[in-house]
Amino acid sequence: MDPNTAWVNAPTAERAVALVEHPEKLEYLEQPVPPERTAELRRIWDATGIRVFADEAAHGPADVAALGGDGLVAGCHPKLAKA
């Protein structure tokens, strides 16, 4: 599922996922919150049990290393066109 930064914060994301009829069928959430809220990505992953990937917050190798190195996300889909 790709909310594309539409959920303003972790509590909003958690409530939205709770409304999904079969959340266990979701493979991952891609950039559920705005890129400036990257610290909340791990909280969403932990609270929902659904892996979280970054895209809008990943513009290059340094971002990928920081997000992954801090354990905030399961993976990244870098926006190379915006790098």
N, C-alpha and C positions, 0 to 999 in steps of 0.2 A: 504494500500500500504506500502510495506517495502523497502525503498531505501537502508536500511542497511548501513548507513553512507556515501552513495555515493555522496550526494550533499554536496559540500565543505563548504557552508555557507548559511545563510538565503536567500540572493538574488537569489542564484542558485536554492534553493528549491522553491521559489515563482515563478520563471520562469518555472520550470519543471511542477509545478501544473497547471500553466496557459495553458500548452500544452495539458492537459488531456481534452478529449472531453466532459465528463460529471463528473466534479469534485464533484458535489453534491452527487454522488453515492459512493464516498469514505467514509468509516466509520471513518478511522483515518490514520495518517501517523506514522509509527513506525521508530524511530531513523533516521530521515532524514539527520542529519548532524553528523559529528564525535563527540564522547563523550566529548571531551574537549571544545566543543562549546555549552554546555547546556544552556547558557544564551540566545541563539538564538532560542531555542525551542518555547518559548511563542510568539516571534515575528512571527514565521512561522504560528502558530495557529491563531494569530490575523489577519495576512495578508491574509490567505487563507480561514479562517472560518472552517477549518478541524481540529478536535482534534488531538493532538500530544501525542504519547506515547514514553517513553524511554525504551530501553532495554540494549544496549551496555553501557549506562551511569549508569545503576542500577545494582549494584553487591550485595547489601544487604539492610537491614532495614534502615541504616543511609542514604544511597543514595536515597531510596524511600521517606523517610521523608523529605529530603532536596529538592528534585525535586518537590514533591507534596506540601510541605509546602510553597515553594516560588511561587507556582502557575504556574510553568513553563510547566507542562504537565498535561494531563487529567488522565494519569495512567502510570503504569510501568509494564514491563515484565522482572523481574530481571533475570540476568544471574547467577543463583546459582552455576553452574558448574565452573564459573570463580571467585567465591567469595573466 
